């Protein structure tokens, strides 16, 4: 199924279909890819992307809201610079809402904005952070206090890869 989303920034599609994680390479042109994910996403999902993009740098951060901060944001930006990611390249976000929010904000701000694909692996990411272009990080204990509106270039939702996990409880923070 394809849903067309029209925005003032640009139009993009949301693709919903089983098995799409194995087909991401067919949606990418000649640009280089930088993959962002968290350690709550099954390694097999990350490996499927890495097989399609064997030269792509990968940044995996700890799962949960506590990683949606300026330090992790800075680490990702520094890794992108170190790997010579340009404004013509592409970020692929693989994960839930935190991955979507953080990756979208990185895409909005890196070199004044680069394209990104959002591969939503949780129900929350499919519903909330994949649609609407709301991207943000937390600062000073205030949720989503630094952010931007930046639309993805493509949203991929493969129902067979949707995880039903939640962020760690506050006592785990």
HELIX and SHEET records of a PDB file:
HELIX    1   1 UNK A   20  UNK A   27  5                                   8    
HELIX    2   2 UNK A   43  UNK A   52  1                                  10    
HELIX    3   3 UNK A   65  UNK A   67  5                                   3    
HELIX    4   4 UNK A   70  UNK A   82  1                                  13    
HELIX    5   5 UNK A   97  UNK A  109  1                                  13    
HELIX    6   6 UNK A  110  UNK A  112  5                                   3    
HELIX    7   7 UNK A  123  UNK A  124  1                                   2    
HELIX    8   8 UNK A  125  UNK A  129  3                                   5    
HELIX    9   9 UNK A  159  UNK A  161  5                                   3    
HELIX   10  10 UNK A  170  UNK A  172  5                                   3    
SHEET    1   A 7 UNK A   2  UNK A   5  0                                        
SHEET    2   A 7 UNK A  12  UNK A  16 -1                                        
SHEET    3   A 7 UNK A 154  UNK A 157  1                                        
SHEET    4   A 7 UNK A 115  UNK A 120  1                                        
SHEET    5   A 7 UNK A  90  UNK A  95  1                                        
SHEET    6   A 7 UNK A  33  UNK A  38  1                                        
SHEET    7   A 7 UNK A  57  UNK A  61  1                                        
SHEET    1   B 2 UNK A 134  UNK A 139  0                                        
SHEET    2   B 2 UNK A 142  UNK A 149 -1                                        
END                                                                             
